[in-house]
Amino acid sequence: MSSNVPDPETIAGLQQDLTARWHREDPSVRTEESFLQLVEENHLRNFTLWHHEDDARREDKGFEFVYHAKRAIDRNNQERNDFIEKMDKYLYSLFGDGFPEGIPMNSETPGSIIDRLSIMALKQFHMQEEVDRTDVSEEHIAKCIHKLSVIKQQIIDLRAALKNLLGDCEAGRRGFRVYFQFKMYNDPELNPALYKQS
């Protein structure tokens, strides 16, 4: 692949580094390189979503706490999808704003794979935390060690899938389209539960 095409190893490494750093300090986007900045923005949304999802399951905190967590989840999820689309648009333009007629179109976009790698980086970090716990049974740790090995293999497979897809796109053997999520439930003009209120 040419130097212009993002390296999946760099992307996955950045996501894992950010996950560890953001558990030590307040999360913020620092990367200035344009595509990696989009990767970092997407990962920030997944990082934030992960912790809001934890909050939304806190039955001890009461209705209002859970309500605010759910609203934060909706907001972050919309932003997460927006950054998937931005990554895909960036890559689409990198490959010349179009692919040769008749080549196969990949059903999963590079941005979607990068988003999945982001989630897997979070899973790996949190599963490692479970493996390192000293207040649980050996059975719990053994289960988590197995899950961690599966997660690591999934990351390897996703990195390879992304590398192959980007290489095929660059060579003109395969392409992708920029798919828009069109999240209807967030749009007051498209969600019947919202527009029927007025």
SVG drawing of the C-alpha trace seen along z (x, -y; Angstrom):
<svg xmlns="http://www.w3.org/2000/svg" viewBox="-49 -21 54 43">
<polyline fill="none" stroke="black" stroke-width="0.4" points="0.0,0.0 1.1,-3.5 2.1,-5.9 -1.1,-7.8 -3.3,-4.8 -3.7,-4.5 -1.9,-1.5 -4.2,0.8 -1.4,1.6 -1.0,-2.1 -4.8,-2.6 -5.2,0.4 -2.1,-0.6 -3.4,-4.2 -6.8,-2.9 -5.1,-0.7 -2.8,-3.4 -5.7,-5.9 -7.8,-3.4 -5.0,-3.0 -4.2,-6.7 -7.8,-7.8 -8.3,-5.5 -5.4,-7.5 -6.4,-11.0 -9.3,-12.9 -9.9,-11.9 -9.1,-14.4 -8.2,-14.3 -4.6,-15.3 -3.7,-13.8 -3.2,-16.5 -2.9,-14.1 -6.2,-14.4 -7.3,-10.8 -5.9,-9.6 -7.8,-12.6 -11.0,-11.1 -10.0,-7.7 -9.3,-9.3 -12.7,-11.2 -14.5,-7.9 -12.6,-6.1 -13.5,-8.9 -17.2,-8.4 -16.8,-4.6 -14.9,-5.2 -17.5,-7.6 -20.3,-5.2 -18.7,-2.3 -18.9,-4.1 -22.3,-5.6 -23.6,-2.0 -22.1,-1.0 -23.9,-4.0 -27.2,-3.1 -27.3,0.2 -26.9,-1.3 -30.3,-0.6 -29.1,-2.0 -28.9,-5.5 -32.5,-6.1 -34.5,-6.9 -33.1,-10.4 -29.5,-9.1 -30.3,-6.3 -32.4,-8.7 -29.4,-11.1 -27.1,-8.2 -29.5,-6.9 -29.6,-10.4 -25.8,-10.6 -25.7,-7.2 -28.0,-8.4 -25.9,-11.6 -22.6,-9.7 -23.9,-7.0 -25.0,-9.6 -21.6,-11.2 -19.9,-7.9 -21.8,-7.1 -21.0,-10.6 -17.3,-9.8 -17.6,-6.4 -19.0,-8.3 -16.3,-10.9 -13.6,-8.2 -15.3,-6.6 -15.6,-9.9 -11.9,-10.6 -10.8,-7.2 -13.3,-7.3 -11.7,-10.6 -8.2,-9.1 -9.1,-6.4 -10.2,-9.0 -13.9,-9.5 -15.0,-6.4 -14.1,-2.8 -14.0,-1.1 -17.4,0.1 -18.1,3.8 -15.7,4.4 -17.2,6.0 -18.3,3.5 -17.5,4.5 -20.5,4.6 -18.6,3.4 -16.8,0.1 -13.3,-0.6 -14.8,-3.1 -17.0,-0.4 -14.1,2.0 -12.1,-0.8 -15.1,-1.4 -15.2,2.4 -11.4,2.3 -12.1,-0.6 -14.7,1.4 -12.4,4.4 -9.6,2.2 -12.0,1.3 -13.1,4.9 -9.5,6.0 -8.6,3.4 -11.6,4.2 -11.2,7.9 -7.6,7.6 -8.8,5.7 -11.0,8.7 -8.0,11.1 -5.9,9.0 -8.5,8.9 -7.5,10.4 -11.0,10.4 -12.6,13.1 -12.5,16.9 -10.0,18.8 -13.0,19.9 -13.9,16.2 -10.3,15.5 -10.0,18.6 -13.2,17.6 -11.8,14.1 -8.5,15.4 -10.3,17.4 -12.5,14.4 -9.3,12.2 -7.6,14.7 -10.7,14.6 -10.8,10.8 -7.1,10.7 -7.7,13.0 -10.6,10.9 -8.4,7.8 -5.8,9.7 -8.5,10.8 -10.1,7.3 -6.7,5.7 -6.0,8.2 -9.5,7.6 -8.9,3.9 -5.4,4.2 -6.8,6.5 -9.7,4.2 -7.6,1.1 -5.0,2.9 -7.8,4.1 -9.3,0.6 -5.9,-0.9 -5.4,1.8 -8.9,1.3 -9.9,4.9 -12.6,4.0 -14.5,0.9 -16.9,-0.4 -19.7,-3.0 -20.1,-5.7 -23.2,-4.5 -25.2,-7.0 -26.9,-5.7 -30.0,-8.0 -30.8,-7.4 -34.5,-8.1 -35.1,-7.9 -32.9,-10.9 -34.7,-13.1 -37.8,-14.8 -39.1,-15.0 -38.7,-11.2 -39.6,-9.7 -43.4,-9.3 -43.2,-9.3 -41.7,-12.8 -43.6,-14.5 -47.0,-13.2 -46.4,-15.0 -46.9,-18.4"/>
</svg>
